[in-house]
């Protein structure tokens, strides 16, 4: 019986700690990874997509912040790079250590591309995204996030590069659905 009460007390303390992670006045910092691909057989290209983020909880469960989306694709002399700034809103639901979340962001991204060292193009375009997912809190200060993100907008330079190339599959081309993995660190007030 004593073990039952100790377990119940520890569970209650764990849940109250999970609530404190997303309370007003807290901060979060982390990175979302859209895809990292390094071919192992016969390929020579790489795809890296990530977005470092920083935000503040302006209400319980509601974070406001900004991310820096970054995408780099290279294959057989072809290269495309995107970097931008994307303010975001994210809302965490519930008080357990597994919290569903919804989010949205709007921003601007600069794309540049070159094909075999020649034919280069660049553009600056609007970008938006909608995210839904789950944050798995491993302790009071750290979560691993799994999400599904729709990214929209324009990416003229990147789209120009990818049209007609043999390696036209990429995770963060505008108007795409992506599975994202994230890592967030939470700071108290």
KEZA-389128 format. One line per field, with one value per residue (C-alpha): x, y, z. Coordinates in steps of 0.05 Angstrom, whole numbers. Layout:
REM residues N
c1 <- [X ...] .
c2 <- [Y ...] .
c3 <- [Z ...] .
REM end
This chain:
REM residues 189
c1 <- [0 58 88 21 20 93 79 17 56 113 62 28 95 114 49 55 126 102 51 104 144 93 68 67 136 175 219 236 295 307 312 265 295 255 302 375 391 459 455 497 494 514 490 532 480 457 394 395 334 330 300 329 275 269 204 168 105 58 2 -4 11 18 88 107 176 217 253 308 289 350 352 413 410 471 479 528 547 477 466 407 406 348 352 300 263 195 157 113 56 51 -2 10 -52 -59 -19 14 84 58 28 -5 10 -13 28 32 86 93 160 207 260 318 332 394 412 464 467 535 571 534 461 449 384 361 296 265 196 140 134 80 69 19 42 9 45 62 116 144 174 230 239 219 265 269 221 227 175 144 102 69 80 49 95 67 90 136 208 223 298 292 235 274 332 291 246 273 330 336 337 274 250 262 228 217 199 141 73 97 77 136 147 190 230 247 285 264 294 248 271 231 211] .
c2 <- [0 47 34 54 121 135 118 163 220 214 212 275 311 290 316 383 389 376 432 481 470 507 560 634 666 604 599 545 534 477 451 415 369 358 309 291 244 217 165 102 65 98 167 228 278 303 336 374 410 439 498 525 559 604 625 652 627 687 646 577 529 586 600 657 657 653 600 601 551 523 474 451 403 381 326 317 390 416 457 493 531 564 606 652 677 650 677 623 608 540 516 457 420 381 374 306 290 274 338 346 413 456 510 559 604 657 683 699 655 668 613 606 551 531 475 444 509 551 572 603 634 666 693 717 690 685 619 593 528 491 438 386 337 309 331 274 305 261 306 376 412 370 344 304 326 287 328 332 399 428 481 530 591 602 581 603 591 523 501 525 481 419 418 366 342 268 280 322 292 340 349 425 447 495 462 398 354 336 292 330 309 361 371 427 452 490 544 570 640] .
c3 <- [0 16 -53 -85 -49 -66 -140 -139 -107 -158 -215 -189 -182 -253 -282 -245 -271 -341 -334 -311 -375 -418 -368 -383 -375 -395 -457 -507 -553 -601 -671 -719 -770 -834 -866 -869 -927 -946 -1001 -988 -1054 -1119 -1100 -1086 -1060 -993 -967 -901 -875 -805 -767 -702 -660 -599 -566 -504 -471 -472 -441 -411 -468 -521 -548 -595 -627 -690 -729 -780 -835 -872 -930 -969 -1028 -1067 -1118 -1175 -1181 -1169 -1107 -1075 -1010 -972 -909 -878 -817 -796 -735 -705 -657 -622 -574 -528 -502 -437 -374 -382 -405 -474 -503 -571 -604 -662 -695 -752 -781 -834 -859 -915 -946 -993 -1043 -1087 -1135 -1186 -1236 -1248 -1228 -1280 -1290 -1222 -1196 -1132 -1103 -1039 -1026 -974 -937 -890 -853 -809 -760 -716 -672 -604 -555 -513 -449 -423 -363 -339 -388 -452 -504 -568 -619 -676 -725 -792 -827 -890 -921 -973 -1010 -1069 -1080 -1150 -1149 -1116 -1162 -1224 -1202 -1187 -1248 -1296 -1252 -1238 -1163 -1156 -1090 -1032 -964 -959 -1028 -1020 -1023 -990 -931 -886 -825 -776 -715 -663 -598 -551 -486 -438 -389 -329 -314] .
REM end
